[in-house]
Amino acid sequence: MKVKTRVAPSPTGDPHLGTAYVALFGLCYARHQGGDFILRIEDTDAARSSKESEQKIMASLRWLGIDWDEGPDVGGPNGPYRQSERLEIYSKYTQQLLDAGHAFRCFCTPDRLQEMRAEQMRRGETPRYDGRCLELVPDEVRSRDAEGVASVVRMIVPTEGSCTVRDELRGDIEIDWQQIDMQVLMKADGTPTYHLAVVVDDHLMEVTHIIRGEEWINSAPKHLLLYQYFGWHIPRLIHMPLLRNPDKSKLSKRKHPTSIGFYERMGFLPEAVLNYLGMLGWSMPDGEEKFSLAEMIEHFDINRISLGAPVFDVAKLRWLNGRWLRENLDSTQFADRISQWAYNRENLEKLIPLLQDRVEVFSDVAPMIAFFVEGMPVIQKESFDFKNTDQMQVKKILLFSLWCLEGHGQWQGEALKQLLNSLAGTMGLKIRDFLAPLFVAISGKPVSTPLFDSMAILGSDMTRARLRQALEILGGFSGKQQKKLEQEFKQLGTLS
Ligand code: GLU
């Protein structure tokens, strides 16, 4: 059977390093054996998914040099490759489970479920569906349907014994069925949950090896049971250790730039980023840390995947990138790559309208545009001393702007202006006072080219990273303050 692996991102935000990391291992596994690699978009959560995020994920993976044989844009024999286009397939398989008695309709209201869970937690038990609707007879189901009561479909899960999950890296892992909930497979709105969709799709797309993050190990029993219910062959499971922040917590955007676009904007070479992701989980037989994708594919062997917690260390990535710059590019290639990156006519043409009215001689231009190409501007705490706002207010402006921008898709000057102007209004601040700290955080100076257009050119990853840097310089927030501010931000209403 032909080896097939896949990466299955949910398009709910910026392309994450973790997606590229898992994709890289899937790609190497498949290519080493002459197999195929699939990109599947898991977008059944309509409220959180966006086309924009999907486009960015695909562009970022391609920027890194990760390519797929089947996917939403390139097609393939077992499409569609976007879950939102496969809803009929999931309904059909849900019905099959219902007919075979492996799943049941559940009419419990969210209130009842919440009470049930609270009660179980009071008793020190793992919250788990208690099976009430399992007892409904077909007539009761019909009459509730006739009344139009909302329902979901849950899978039946044993209440005793344990499940053995075989992971190719870790061996057998025993998980008690008591720990596993009677998972909802189909939501009340007729869309599937991840657990149903992933099993159906991996089977229909003929995936032979599931390579994904280790956070899914605990879900594996549900998936194995579904394979068994359907009578399908179970793919092999390879759970990759999760990327970590230096403090060993899971790599998260609150602590670390996690979006691939940020590294592109910082001027890392895609070869080096990919090499670093590979190095975090795997080593070459000769121990050489610098290797290309082709070399990784050639020598790939899952036995050399390391199970230690891989810490994403930007300093190490910089070192590796330096090696790639020095050892792999002659001066012509260096010039080509740096102009491809930012020093090109297209970028200059975007900047000129922002600065033409503000300069007298060409040499005035360089200091003005420096902040578009530099990484993090060098700023001091004192740069944030303003007449009309105290430090807490300044930090709040930066934090609320950051949160607003996190959920904001339209990255054009006018849209950014509207968004932030309305935030200033809701916070009851004069626009001038509100914008002052943003100017400093983003450009490093109290005055610069027009802020919103500059942000649009810098892009969302870099803008947000600079806001985060400014907050860090100002000392950030305690956990308690952060909680309070989250509440306050929520109360500001519909901004994000
Ligand atoms: N959509 C899931 C995610 O984004 C995929 C998990 C899996 O690979 O099974 O993490």
Boltz pocket constraint, residues with backbone or C-beta under 6 A from the ligand:
constraints:
  - pocket:
      binder: B
      contacts: [[A, 6], [A, 7], [A, 8], [A, 9], [A, 10], [A, 42], [A, 198], [A, 211], [A, 212], [A, 213], [A, 216]]
      max_distance: 6.0
